[in-house]
């Protein structure tokens, strides 16, 4: 396994160990996860406070003890605040958080399944790479294995929803090493800042973001989905590209006589409620997910909360340059929302949005999109159009975002 170029690029950012052509957890981690999988009567993990102590023990077993790998200062308080009873006179909003009955179900039913899923992460990764090798990959020779999809390098990764669930369980337990993510321009991936922000500056938006995440785990722990999600970095060639590559000039679009495909503009409705296959364009932060795992709560962050599988891309997709976009296909929606405050209506029955196409690119304001140091640069719009042109668009809806 360690000879694989794709795995080698990602290993510094994974919590598992590679040795003798196998992936595995350290023995102390295995024992701790086995205890968690047997339930609170065995593990004694029955509250947010004790859960975070278990997280700290797991991290110590993984040697995530350096300052560069440290968690957000108030993370422990955030886990305790969300899952535990809190003195109502200290926190008047405590009645809005997880009830004792919900917490008992979470620690008795969900956490043990999440621990089992984590125990299976090494085998899920090995199966993933074996499958990526089969028949030359899923796309006839194109590499599809999980790896760092570097900036300016077009490529695609296919992940099963089960593997995504295991990776997001790592995020919940804050098991990903983060020391080297900054120099690689990778976004945050652990959930410590998500919970810390709840404690440091409570808001109903932050509470509901976490409820989206916990509901996602409740759903997959009761019924694991079996689909596949693709994450693709798309690169629009720049002018210094090889001569064989055609690059559209600034006046290309105004002078072009090429007919547009048929499309329909709807003045109302939400793009995520679109019933048929369609493209969803996310005017995003250059870092995939933006502030989803921190305090952010506008268009992109809301999308990542109601479709938590999108978060998996934050593990291996560095920040986007001006000529790049990311296309994600196949994520499932687990929650509803109303307005920017994401007042959550958790979906109890499976809602199939498996064929949704989400296009993400860095939006920095119209002025900077078009003019920089006196030079016209419609690059961001071109890359969006370039990605859109590769699909047959039957209907386009404007994403409702009160922040725009």
C-alpha positions, 0 to 999 in steps of 0.5 A: 500500500505504501508504494501507491502514489495516490495513498502516499500523497494523502497519508500525512493527513490520515490518522491510520498507519501504513506498514507491510502493504496494510493500513491499520490503527495503532493498537491503543486506538483499536482497544479504545474504539472497541470499548466505544463500540460496546456502548456506554455501559462498557465505555462509560461514554454517556455525556459530551464531557466524557465523550471529549475525554475519550476523544482526547485519549484517542488523539494521544494514542495517535500522537496528536499532542504537538501544539501544531495539532492542538484543538480549538481551545473551547472544543471540550466546552462545546461538546459538553454544551451540546450533548449535556444538561446545562444549568439553565441560569448559566445558559438560558438557551440550554433548552434548545440543545439536545434533550436527555432522551436524545442524548441517551439515544445518541450515546447508546445507539449512534456512537457505538456504530460510529466507533465500529465504522472507524474500526473499519476505516483501514479496510474501507480504504484498502477496498477503495484503492483496490477498486480504483485499480480494477479495470484501469479505474472507473473512467477507463484509465483515469486515476480515481483513487483518494489522493490530494488533488493538487491545484492546477492538476485536473483530476477526479476521486470516487468515494463510496458513501460508506467510506465518506461516513467513516472519514466524517466520523474521523472529523467528529472525533477530531482524529485527522492530523492538522499540522501540515494542512496549512502549508498545503492550503487545505481547509480545516477538517476536524469538527473542534472549531464547529463545537468550540464556536457554539460555546464561545458565541452561541447562535441558533445557526451554530446549534442547527449546523451541529444538529445537521451533522448529528442527524447525518450520523443518526441516519447512516448509523441506522441505514448506511447508503450505498452510493458513490460520490465523485469529487473533480477538480477542473482547471481552465487553461491559462494563456501560458498553456501549451499552444495546442490549448485554446484560451478564450480572450476577454472579448470572446463571449461578446463576439461569439455567435455560437448558440446557447443551449436551451435553459429555463430561469425560475424566479422563485424556489431553491436550487436544492429543491429542484426535482430533476437533474440539474447543476447547482453553482456555489459561489464559494470561498476559495477554500472548499466549504468556506466557514462550514466547520467554523461560524459561517452560515450563508450559501456554501456553509448551509449547503455543506450542512444539509449535504454533509458528504460534501465535507469529505472533499475538504480532506483532500482538495486544496484551495482553488485558484482563479482558473479552477472549479470543483464539481461534486456529484452524488451527495445525499441531502439529509436536512431541510432549512428555512432562511439563513438561520437554517431552522432545521427540519430533519428529513426522516425519510430518505430523500434521493438527490443522488444525481445532483451536480454541485459546481464550486468556485471562488467568488470574490466580488464582481469588481475583482472578478473582472478587473485586476491591475487594469487587465480584464480577467473574466476568468472565474465566469469563464471557468463556471461556464466551462464546467456548465457547458460540459453538462446538458442543463434543462433548468437553472434556479437561482440559489436563495441567499439572503447575504447576496 
